[in-house]
Amino acid sequence: MGLPQALAGQEIAGNCGRFICLEGIDGAGKTTAVGRVVDALRRRGIPGVVFDKKSTQFGSDYVRRHARELRALIWEHPADDPYLELGDMHWVYLQAAWYSAAAHCAVRPLIEAGQVVVTDTWTYKFLAKLAMRPDVDLAAAASVFDGLPQPDLVVRLDLDPVTAAGRKATFGISEAGNHEGDVALTRDAFVGYQRRLAEVLDAWTVQHGWTSLDVNGMSPQEIGEAIAELVVATLGVHQSTSAPVGTAGR
């Protein structure tokens, strides 16, 4: 996503942007769905843009270089690195640094420009996996993210972990056990860990008033259409009359 292109052309009537977050287990289809949601919103004349939380295509050259370095530290280390030797809170602070920069340089400007910003997760799955680890002060970890923009709508994509496992050719440590004991990178380990993760996300859906969408048997396009309808119905977002449709970049 290039920020100047994303800001070009459209805005919601009244210049009131929205922030939409899709949550779910690994393999739930969040990354695919965000693009389908934006496509469905644009077909309704609503300006939307995907924000890829791992993208570095925003801000100045300095910001992009800094973001690339943060991204490499957080997400590009070898899968078998003993990363927990650094402690859980080290990764909390690194993630907070990333989200803070992304919010300041990309998400807030997009919202203020009247865009519907749609993202695949926004701290929640990271915190849910922390909640599954022993001896983690979840309240202290979550407080590090205070001050970030909060989504106007969180949609929890509810998919059977067995189905999610069938979509994956390989399984990573963070998907199959997150270094909790000896992690077997197998289908059964993935399904078991994802079931536990789903329980945390289910509890948070109730606690925080998220919207749950059963996506079992749904195509990506059907998911996009369903979430676009939720955006319209729940947030009262309507077609802009001040600009043509389809010019916001992704």
Protein Blocks (a to p, Z undefined) as FASTA:
>chain_A
ZZklmmgoiacehiiacdddddddehilmmmmmmmmmmmmmmnopacddddfkbcbecjf
klmmmmmmmmmmmmmgcfklcfklnojklmmmmmmmmmmmmmmmmmmmmmmnopacddeh
jhjlmmmmmmmpghiafklmmmmmgoiacdfbdcdddddfklmmmmpfbdcfklnnoona
jaddbfklmmmmmmmmmmmmmmmmmmnopacddfehiafklmmmmmmmmmmmmnopacdf
kbcehiacZZ
